[in-house]
């Protein structure tokens, strides 16, 4: 049986200082975790300012839950990692750095792509 | 002879933009009309996050919100699809259905024709091979 695959794009900034932004992020993560609970294989692509969620991951406890929901495909492009100075050393989330070619492949692999923020 | 067999696609529409501060609702409605005019079908519309305020009515609701609600209800009736809102994000924005009213003694403000559902509904749509189309902020 094929597993349904879903890619969720997280693009919002992490430090806008507005409750609505953090609420949007929380709701996006809630959706990701709920989908995973129902057996959907969820991947998360942190792009643009959304990369800050990974960089300051210790402030966003909900990210620690990812591993318990088998969401292990957390992606960042090399370009965004460079711009936001994100490295494996300044995040406690296990993420993969991909290039644009690999990103194209991620788009092909996921039948549904959502940006719920 | 050319094969004119037409495949019908069932769409699930996700709307998550604020009804008063984004064009996501209007865009979704335009898409639905165009899809149905092309003999496609809509299985459900799921409102998430800020979009869930569409399903509640209070006396002070702006006319533009009420008009948008009526448009959703009319489309839902015409093309026979359900209007569902995420229960958690709706309750966080002050929407109260019968069950919530019984638990909190707050006045029901969920507009008839809209339903509050869990995210499982969205997962089911995803797993049922429907095509999901998202209309964001």
Boltz contact constraints between the chains, C-beta under 6 A:
constraints:
  - contact:
      token1: [A, 4]
      token2: [B, 126]
      max_distance: 6.0
  - contact:
      token1: [A, 4]
      token2: [B, 127]
      max_distance: 6.0
  - contact:
      token1: [A, 27]
      token2: [B, 49]
      max_distance: 6.0
  - contact:
      token1: [A, 27]
      token2: [B, 89]
      max_distance: 6.0
  - contact:
      token1: [A, 34]
      token2: [B, 119]
      max_distance: 6.0
  - contact:
      token1: [A, 35]
      token2: [B, 123]
      max_distance: 6.0
  - contact:
      token1: [A, 38]
      token2: [B, 123]
      max_distance: 6.0
  - contact:
      token1: [A, 40]
      token2: [B, 123]
      max_distance: 6.0
  - contact:
      token1: [A, 40]
      token2: [B, 126]
      max_distance: 6.0
  - contact:
      token1: [A, 112]
      token2: [B, 132]
      max_distance: 6.0
  - contact:
      token1: [A, 114]
      token2: [B, 134]
      max_distance: 6.0
  - contact:
      token1: [A, 115]
      token2: [B, 136]
      max_distance: 6.0
  - contact:
      token1: [A, 116]
      token2: [B, 16]
      max_distance: 6.0
